[in-house]
Amino acid sequence: MNGSSRNDGEVSRAIEESPDQQLHEQEAGNHPGDAFGTNGSIPPAAPTESTTEDPLRCTLHPWGMVDYHLYLAMAEKRSFHGRGNCMYFINDDGCYPASERDIFDSIQHFEPGNVLQQNPKLLFNVLPIPLGSGNGRVFGTREYVLGFEYTSNTFFARHFNPAPSPGQLWANWDLGTDMHSISIADLLGQLRTFFAGGWEAGEGILSSSPYSRSLRRDEPGFEVVIVTLFSQWVIDMADLVFDSNGDGAFEEAIEELRDYTETCRLVLQRASWRAWFALRDGIAVAEYRRRLTIEGMVSIMYSFA
């Protein structure tokens, strides 16, 4: 993976210097949940048969859409230790629990000639797939299993309906299909392109990318969640799984990826903050969408090449 630095962090500055540049400070002491309850909890959408039975209802906005900032918080273990101890190792022989310690102690599993060197993959998350608005239920039974294929240095989001339990995953692996796949080098390349302005509103960061092999289009916010989880995994596991050639390029690329990952989180956080406070201010969803359309038009008109 070739490392190259961004132009003085211009993307992050562009976010911080936007009209609502005080967002980050406001969020620190004024979470959207505080606008609705003193305990900081965010109320679910109006009770319906779907939301009362849905364990993911805490990620829903009352406008009938998924808040992907909250979704990411739900899907992601908050600490390095937590994220590093909820993985599985799968190859042609079976599926095994794999903690951070196991990977560190058994890194020879990936060496040529080892008995486990049969299409080794590390699985690190399962994501319920949002159905999108207007479907009655926000979530169905379809899920992505996120993983990393070591021999090709490629991430994948494998579709199941639903994902088998860990004990059944190996036997039912062929029932799934890789809907998104992207190498580490291409992931970094896509993030550079995406935040350099090579993106249109409504497009997914994976499904619209020439770097990614995608068989379906997911909601743009959901694809940002997937990319964030891919990127965070590289950052967490860099010292355990990957070898540095000592020239500093790998370390530089990891730092660049860390910067982009934080920017992805900020994008999701900002979208969440705006939507919840628009609701608090009594703005109807149709009016909110109209304002976003106008903002997008203004941004395009004043984007100078």
C-alpha positions in Angstrom: 0.0 0.0 0.0 1.5 3.3 -1.0 1.1 6.1 1.5 0.5 9.7 0.5 -0.6 12.6 2.6 -3.6 14.8 2.0 -3.3 18.5 1.2 -2.9 19.9 4.7 -6.1 18.3 5.9 -8.3 20.5 3.7 -11.3 18.2 3.9 -11.4 18.4 7.7 -11.0 22.1 7.5 -13.8 22.4 5.0 -16.1 20.6 7.4 -15.1 22.7 10.4 -15.3 25.9 8.5 -18.9 25.3 7.2 -21.8 27.5 8.3 -22.4 25.3 11.4 -18.8 25.2 12.3 -19.6 25.1 16.0 -21.2 21.7 15.6 -18.4 19.7 17.2 -18.4 21.9 20.3 -22.2 21.8 20.6 -22.3 18.1 20.3 -19.9 17.6 23.1 -22.4 19.0 25.6 -25.6 19.0 23.7 -26.3 15.6 22.2 -29.5 15.3 20.2 -30.9 13.1 22.9 -30.6 15.9 25.4 -33.2 17.9 23.4 -35.8 15.2 24.2 -35.0 13.9 27.6 -33.0 14.6 30.7 -31.4 11.2 30.7 -29.9 11.7 27.3 -31.8 8.9 25.7 -33.3 9.3 22.3 -36.9 8.3 22.0 -37.9 5.8 19.4 -40.2 6.5 16.5 -44.0 6.3 17.2 -44.8 2.7 18.3 -45.7 0.4 15.5 -45.7 -3.3 15.2 -42.3 -3.1 13.4 -40.5 -0.7 15.8 -41.8 -2.3 19.0 -40.4 -5.7 17.9 -37.3 -4.3 16.4 -34.2 -4.3 18.6 -32.6 -1.7 16.3 -35.3 0.9 17.0 -32.8 2.9 19.0 -31.2 3.8 15.7 -34.4 5.2 14.1 -35.2 8.8 13.6 -39.0 9.7 13.9 -39.0 10.7 10.3 -38.8 7.0 9.5 -35.2 6.8 8.6 -32.0 5.3 10.1 -29.7 7.6 12.0 -26.4 6.2 10.9 -24.4 7.9 13.5 -26.4 6.0 16.1 -26.2 2.8 14.0 -22.4 3.0 13.9 -22.3 3.4 17.7 -24.5 0.4 18.0 -22.5 -1.8 15.6 -19.1 -0.8 16.8 -17.3 -2.0 19.9 -16.1 1.2 21.5 -12.6 0.3 22.5 -9.7 -1.4 20.8 -9.9 -4.3 23.2 -13.6 -4.7 22.6 -13.2 -4.7 18.8 -10.3 -7.0 18.9 -12.0 -9.7 20.8 -15.2 -10.3 18.8 -13.7 -11.8 15.6 -13.9 -15.2 14.0 -11.3 -16.9 11.8 -12.7 -18.9 8.9 -11.0 -21.0 6.2 -11.7 -24.2 4.2 -11.5 -26.3 7.4 -13.9 -24.5 9.7 -14.8 -21.4 11.7 -13.0 -20.5 15.0 -13.3 -17.7 17.5 -10.3 -15.4 17.2 -9.4 -12.8 19.8 -6.7 -10.2 19.5 -4.4 -12.4 21.6 -5.1 -15.5 19.4 -4.2 -13.6 16.3 -1.0 -12.3 17.9 0.0 -15.7 19.2 -1.0 -17.5 16.0 0.1 -15.1 13.3 1.9 -18.1 11.7 -1.6 -19.3 10.7 -1.2 -17.0 7.7 2.3 -18.2 6.7 2.7 -20.3 3.6 2.6 -24.0 4.2 0.6 -23.7 7.4 -2.4 -26.1 7.7 -4.7 -23.1 8.1 -3.4 -21.4 5.0 -6.6 -22.3 3.0 -8.4 -19.1 2.0 -8.0 -17.5 5.5 -10.5 -14.8 6.4 -11.1 -12.8 9.6 -14.8 -11.9 10.3 -15.3 -9.0 12.5 -18.9 -7.7 12.4 -22.5 -8.5 11.4 -24.6 -5.6 10.1 -28.4 -5.7 9.7 -29.2 -4.2 6.3 -31.6 -1.3 6.3 -34.5 -1.7 3.8 -34.8 2.1 3.2 -37.7 4.4 3.7 -41.2 3.4 2.5 -40.8 -0.3 3.2 -43.0 -0.6 6.3 -40.2 -2.2 8.2 -36.9 -0.4 8.4 -34.9 -3.6 9.0 -35.6 -7.1 7.6 -33.7 -10.3 8.0 -30.9 -9.6 5.5 -27.4 -9.0 7.0 -23.9 -8.4 5.9 -21.0 -10.3 7.5 -17.9 -8.0 7.3 -14.6 -9.6 6.9 -11.0 -9.4 5.6 -9.4 -11.9 3.2 -5.8 -12.1 4.2 -4.3 -13.5 1.0 -5.7 -10.7 -1.2 -5.7 -7.9 1.4 -9.4 -7.4 0.6 -12.4 -6.5 2.7 -15.8 -7.9 1.9 -19.4 -7.4 3.0 -21.1 -10.8 2.4 -24.8 -10.9 2.2 -26.9 -13.5 4.0 -30.6 -13.8 4.7 -30.1 -14.0 7.6 -26.5 -14.5 8.7 -25.9 -18.0 10.2 -24.8 -18.4 13.8 -21.1 -18.7 14.2 -21.4 -22.4 14.7 -23.3 -22.7 11.4 -21.4 -20.1 9.4 -18.7 -22.4 7.9 -21.3 -25.0 6.7 -23.5 -22.3 5.2 -20.8 -20.0 3.8 -21.7 -20.7 0.2 -25.2 -19.4 0.8 -23.8 -15.9 1.0 -22.6 -13.5 -1.7 -20.0 -10.8 -1.5 -21.9 -7.6 -2.3 -19.1 -5.2 -1.7 -15.3 -5.9 -1.8 -12.4 -3.6 -1.8 -8.7 -3.9 -1.2 -6.9 -1.8 1.5 -5.0 0.2 -1.1 -8.2 0.8 -3.1 -10.1 1.7 0.1 -7.6 4.5 0.7 -7.8 5.6 -2.9 -11.5 5.8 -2.8 -11.5 7.9 0.4 -9.1 10.3 -1.2 -11.3 10.6 -4.3 -14.5 10.8 -2.2 -13.3 13.7 0.0 -11.6 15.5 -2.9 -15.1 16.1 -4.4 -15.4 13.0 -6.6 -18.9 12.3 -5.3 -22.4 13.3 -6.0 -25.3 13.6 -3.5 -27.1 10.3 -3.2 -24.2 8.2 -4.3 -22.7 5.5 -2.1 -19.1 5.6 -1.3 -18.7 2.0 -2.3 -21.3 1.3 -5.0 -20.4 4.4 -7.0 -16.6 3.8 -6.8 -14.5 2.4 -9.6 -12.2 1.0 -6.8 -14.9 -1.2 -5.3 -16.6 -4.3 -6.7 -20.2 -3.8 -5.7 -23.2 -5.9 -6.8 -25.8 -3.6 -5.1 -26.4 0.0 -4.0 -27.0 0.5 -0.3 -28.2 3.7 1.3 -25.3 6.2 1.2 -25.1 6.5 5.0 -25.0 2.8 5.4 -22.1 2.6 2.9 -20.2 5.2 5.0 -20.7 3.0 8.1 -19.3 0.0 6.2 -16.2 2.0 5.1 -15.7 3.3 8.6 -15.7 -0.2 10.0 -13.3 -1.4 7.3 -11.0 1.5 8.0 -11.1 1.2 11.7 -10.2 -2.5 11.5 -7.1 -1.7 9.5 -6.1 0.9 12.1 -6.7 -1.6 15.0 -5.0 -4.6 13.5 -2.1 -3.0 11.6 0.5 -4.1 14.1 -0.8 -7.6 14.4 -1.5 -8.6 10.8 0.5 -6.4 8.5 4.2 -6.1 8.0 5.8 -2.7 7.6 8.8 -2.6 5.2 10.4 0.0 7.4 10.4 2.9 5.0 7.6 4.7 6.8 5.1 4.5 3.9 2.9 2.0 5.7 2.8 4.1 8.9 2.1 7.2 6.8 -0.8 5.5 5.1 -2.3 4.3 8.4 -2.2 7.9 9.7 -3.9 9.1 6.5 -6.5 6.4 6.9 -7.0 7.4 10.5 -7.7 11.0 9.4 -10.3 9.9 6.8 -12.0 7.5 9.3 -12.4 10.4 11.7 -13.9 12.5 8.9 -16.4 9.7 8.1 -17.5 9.7 11.7 -17.8 13.5 11.7 -20.0 13.3 8.5 -22.4 10.8 10.2 -22.4 12.8 13.4 -23.2 16.0 11.6 -26.1 14.5 9.6 -27.5 13.1 12.8 -27.2 16.4 14.7 -28.9 18.3 11.9 -31.8 15.9 11.6 -32.5 15.7 15.3 -32.4 19.5 15.9 -34.5 20.1 12.8 -37.1 17.8 14.4 -36.7 19.7 17.7 -37.3 23.0 15.8 -40.5 21.7 14.3 -39.2 21.5 10.7 -41.2 19.0 8.6 -39.2 16.4 6.7 -40.3 17.8 3.3 -39.1 21.3 4.3 -35.8 19.8 5.6 -35.2 18.0 2.3 -36.0 21.2 0.4 -33.4 23.1 2.4 -30.8 20.4 1.8 -31.5 20.5 -1.9 -30.9 24.3 -1.9 -27.7 23.8 0.1 -26.5 21.3 -2.4 -27.2 23.7 -5.3 -25.4 26.5 -3.6 -22.4 24.3 -2.9 -22.2 23.2 -6.6 -22.4 26.8 -7.8 -19.6 27.9 -5.6 -17.3 25.0 -6.0 -14.3 26.3 -7.9 -12.0 23.9 -9.7 
